[in-house]
Amino acid sequence: MRLKLVRHAPITGTLVLKSGTRVGGSKEDLEIGGMDNPVIRHPLTGVPYIPGSSIKGKMRSLLEYKTGQIGRDGEPCGCGQEPCLVCIVFGPHKTVKHNLGPTRIIVRDSMMTKKSESELEALRKEGTLYVEVKAENWIDRRTGVAGGGGLRSQERVPEGTAFDLHLSVRVFEDDKPEGILDFIKCGLKMITQDTLGSSGTRGYGWVEIKDLRVDGKEIDLDTFDIEEAIKPVLANLAGAAKERRRQ
């Protein structure tokens, strides 16, 4: 392929939490009596944010499952083959020699909107720094009461909090941008169908994406058809696999 960068296609939107969400931070600087499981925060303002790496990693893993492109021993896909949009968009894992060019997708950190920051100011004044604290425990199956030693407290960013979503997609001369952008739309919609952050199977991390614009066009993820968009991706992968078996 020709590595001539034609342009960057912007993707913007608002990521809104439909349930309390936790993306973990560091415990190294906690004071005595501090929270065991803090969320990640901006080091200067203390405002929680969602790292681009969390969004990108979740999109990649969901799309790998959707296309069946799981690497050896459960690692991210590193096949480095041209039909594999996972490797084209996100980069081939641990594969240095390939002809795919640079990773196409750039995912920025999602910062809390000024409106949500203002709405959560009351929590900051109470000393919880824009979050809620959720206590959890396990239940002894024999007695039906809380088990000993299992109590834990976790910070969560509350339901309704909004974050600015910003992605940029590198478009090279020989790329097929419509297919790449549709693949990314699939990943974004699948996040809304799955979870973001930790403890998703316990009610955390349900999100929605509003006001999505992809390369200048308004996109309604509710009506976007993942199955239709993924068909050509699966067909290309199947065709490439068949060709390799012939060789």
C-alpha positions as CSV (number, residue, x, y, z in Angstrom):
1,M,0.0,0.0,0.0
2,R,1.0,3.6,-0.5
3,L,1.7,5.3,2.8
4,K,0.4,8.7,1.7
5,L,-1.8,10.3,4.4
6,V,-4.8,11.9,2.8
7,R,-6.6,13.3,5.8
8,H,-8.0,12.7,9.3
9,A,-11.7,11.8,9.7
10,P,-13.1,13.2,12.9
11,I,-15.5,11.3,15.2
12,T,-17.2,13.2,18.0
13,G,-20.0,12.7,20.4
14,T,-21.1,12.6,24.1
15,L,-20.6,9.5,26.2
16,V,-23.3,9.4,28.9
17,L,-23.3,7.0,31.8
18,K,-26.6,5.0,32.2
19,S,-25.3,3.4,35.4
20,G,-22.5,4.1,37.8
21,T,-19.2,3.5,36.1
22,R,-15.7,2.7,37.4
23,V,-12.4,3.0,35.5
24,G,-9.8,2.4,38.1
25,G,-7.0,4.7,39.2
26,S,-3.8,4.4,41.3
27,K,-3.9,3.7,45.0
28,E,-0.3,4.7,45.5
29,D,-1.1,8.2,46.8
30,L,-4.0,7.3,49.1
31,E,-4.0,8.7,52.6
32,I,-4.7,6.6,55.7
33,G,-8.4,5.7,55.7
34,G,-8.7,6.5,51.9
35,M,-10.7,4.6,49.4
36,D,-9.3,1.1,48.4
37,N,-10.7,1.3,44.8
38,P,-10.5,4.8,43.5
39,V,-11.5,5.9,40.0
40,I,-8.9,7.5,37.7
41,R,-8.8,11.3,38.0
42,H,-7.0,14.2,36.4
43,P,-3.9,14.8,38.6
44,L,-4.4,18.5,38.9
45,T,-8.2,19.0,39.1
46,G,-9.3,15.7,40.6
47,V,-12.0,15.4,38.0
48,P,-12.6,11.8,36.8
49,Y,-12.1,11.0,33.1
50,I,-12.2,8.0,30.8
51,P,-8.8,7.2,29.3
52,G,-8.7,6.7,25.6
53,S,-6.9,3.4,26.1
54,S,-10.0,2.1,28.0
55,I,-12.4,3.0,25.1
56,K,-10.0,1.8,22.4
57,G,-9.2,-1.5,24.2
58,K,-12.9,-2.2,24.8
59,M,-13.8,-1.5,21.1
60,R,-10.9,-3.7,20.0
61,S,-11.8,-6.7,22.2
62,L,-15.5,-6.6,21.2
63,L,-14.7,-6.4,17.5
64,E,-12.2,-9.2,17.8
65,Y,-14.9,-11.4,19.3
66,K,-17.4,-10.3,16.7
67,T,-15.1,-11.2,13.8
68,G,-13.5,-14.2,15.5
69,Q,-10.0,-12.6,15.3
70,I,-8.7,-13.7,18.7
71,G,-4.9,-14.1,19.0
72,R,-2.9,-17.0,20.3
73,D,-3.4,-17.7,24.0
74,G,-6.2,-15.2,24.2
75,E,-4.0,-12.2,23.2
76,P,-5.2,-9.4,20.9
77,C,-5.1,-10.2,17.2
78,G,-1.6,-9.9,15.7
79,C,-2.2,-11.6,12.3
80,G,-1.1,-8.5,10.4
81,Q,-3.1,-9.7,7.3
82,E,-4.6,-7.2,5.0
83,P,-8.3,-8.4,5.3
84,C,-8.2,-8.1,9.1
85,L,-9.7,-4.7,10.0
86,V,-8.9,-5.3,13.6
87,C,-5.2,-5.1,12.7
88,I,-5.6,-2.3,10.2
89,V,-7.7,-0.1,12.6
90,F,-6.0,-0.9,15.9
91,G,-2.6,-2.2,14.9
92,P,-1.4,-5.8,14.8
93,H,-0.5,-6.9,18.4
94,K,3.2,-7.7,18.8
95,T,3.7,-7.9,15.1
96,V,6.5,-5.6,13.9
97,K,6.8,-6.7,10.3
98,H,3.7,-6.1,8.3
99,N,2.4,-4.1,5.4
100,L,-0.7,-2.5,6.9
101,G,0.8,0.9,7.7
102,P,0.3,2.8,11.0
103,T,-2.7,2.3,13.3
104,R,-5.7,4.1,11.9
105,I,-7.7,5.0,15.0
106,I,-6.7,7.7,17.5
107,V,-8.8,7.7,20.7
108,R,-8.5,10.8,22.9
109,D,-9.1,10.8,26.7
110,S,-12.8,11.6,27.3
111,M,-13.0,14.5,29.7
112,M,-16.1,15.2,31.8
113,T,-18.3,17.9,30.3
114,K,-18.4,21.2,32.1
115,K,-22.1,20.8,32.7
116,S,-21.6,17.4,34.5
117,E,-18.6,18.8,36.4
118,S,-20.8,21.6,37.7
119,E,-23.6,19.2,38.6
120,L,-21.2,17.0,40.6
121,E,-19.7,19.9,42.5
122,A,-21.8,19.1,45.5
123,L,-20.1,15.7,45.8
124,R,-16.7,17.4,45.7
125,K,-17.8,19.6,48.6
126,E,-18.8,16.5,50.5
127,G,-15.2,15.2,50.1
128,T,-15.9,12.4,47.5
129,L,-14.4,14.3,44.5
130,Y,-17.2,13.9,41.9
131,V,-18.0,10.3,42.7
132,E,-20.4,8.0,44.6
133,V,-19.1,5.3,46.9
134,K,-20.7,1.8,46.6
135,A,-20.2,-0.8,49.2
136,E,-20.3,-4.5,48.2
137,N,-20.1,-7.9,49.9
138,W,-20.5,-11.5,49.1
139,I,-23.3,-13.7,50.4
140,D,-22.7,-17.0,52.3
141,R,-24.7,-19.5,50.3
142,R,-25.4,-21.6,53.4
143,T,-26.8,-18.9,55.6
144,G,-28.0,-16.2,53.2
145,V,-26.2,-13.5,55.1
146,A,-23.2,-11.3,54.3
147,G,-19.9,-13.2,54.3
148,G,-17.0,-12.2,56.6
149,G,-14.1,-10.3,55.2
150,G,-15.7,-9.6,51.9
151,L,-16.8,-6.1,52.4
152,R,-15.3,-3.7,49.9
153,S,-16.0,-0.1,48.9
154,Q,-15.6,1.2,45.3
155,E,-15.8,4.6,43.8
156,R,-18.1,5.1,40.8
157,V,-18.8,8.0,38.6
158,P,-22.6,8.5,39.0
159,E,-25.3,7.7,36.4
160,G,-26.1,10.6,34.1
161,T,-22.5,12.0,34.0
162,A,-21.4,13.0,30.5
163,F,-18.0,12.9,28.9
164,D,-16.8,14.4,25.6
165,L,-15.9,11.8,23.0
166,H,-13.2,12.6,20.5
167,L,-11.6,10.1,18.0
168,S,-9.6,10.7,14.8
169,V,-9.1,8.3,12.0
170,R,-6.1,8.4,9.7
171,V,-7.1,7.9,6.1
172,F,-4.3,6.8,3.7
173,E,-4.5,6.9,-0.1
174,D,-5.2,3.2,-0.7
175,D,-7.7,2.8,2.3
176,K,-11.4,2.2,2.0
177,P,-12.6,4.8,4.5
178,E,-16.3,3.9,4.4
179,G,-15.5,0.3,5.5
180,I,-13.1,1.5,8.2
181,L,-15.5,4.0,9.6
182,D,-18.4,1.5,9.6
183,F,-16.2,-0.9,11.5
184,I,-15.5,1.8,14.1
185,K,-19.2,2.5,14.3
186,C,-19.8,-1.2,15.1
187,G,-17.3,-1.0,17.9
188,L,-18.9,2.1,19.4
189,K,-22.4,0.6,19.3
190,M,-21.1,-2.6,20.8
191,I,-19.8,-0.6,23.8
192,T,-23.3,0.6,24.4
193,Q,-24.6,-3.0,24.2
194,D,-21.9,-4.3,26.5
195,T,-20.1,-2.4,29.4
196,L,-17.2,0.1,29.9
197,G,-14.8,-0.1,32.8
198,S,-14.7,-2.7,35.5
199,S,-17.5,-4.8,37.2
200,G,-19.8,-4.7,34.2
201,T,-21.6,-7.9,35.1
202,R,-22.6,-6.3,38.4
203,G,-24.4,-3.3,37.0
204,Y,-21.5,-1.0,36.4
205,G,-20.5,0.6,33.1
206,W,-23.7,0.9,31.1
207,V,-23.2,3.8,28.7
208,E,-24.8,5.4,25.7
209,I,-23.4,7.7,23.0
210,K,-25.3,10.8,22.0
211,D,-24.8,13.4,19.3
212,L,-22.5,11.1,17.3
213,R,-20.9,12.6,14.2
214,V,-18.7,10.5,12.0
215,D,-16.7,12.4,9.4
216,G,-19.2,15.3,9.5
217,K,-22.3,13.1,9.3
218,E,-24.8,12.6,12.1
219,I,-25.1,8.9,13.1
220,D,-28.0,7.4,15.1
221,L,-26.4,4.3,16.7
222,D,-29.9,3.0,17.7
223,T,-30.7,2.4,14.0
224,F,-27.2,1.5,12.8
225,D,-27.2,-2.2,11.8
226,I,-24.1,-3.9,13.1
227,E,-24.9,-7.2,11.4
228,E,-25.2,-5.6,8.0
229,A,-22.0,-3.5,8.4
230,I,-20.0,-6.5,9.6
231,K,-21.0,-8.8,6.7
232,P,-18.3,-7.6,4.2
233,V,-15.7,-7.8,6.9
234,L,-16.5,-11.5,7.6
235,A,-16.7,-12.2,3.9
236,N,-13.3,-10.8,3.3
237,L,-11.8,-12.8,6.2
238,A,-13.4,-16.0,5.0
239,G,-12.2,-15.4,1.5
240,A,-8.6,-14.8,2.7
241,A,-8.7,-18.0,4.9
242,K,-9.9,-20.0,1.9
243,E,-7.2,-18.7,-0.3
244,R,-4.5,-19.6,2.3
245,R,-5.8,-23.1,2.5
246,R,-5.4,-23.5,-1.3
247,Q,-1.8,-22.4,-1.2
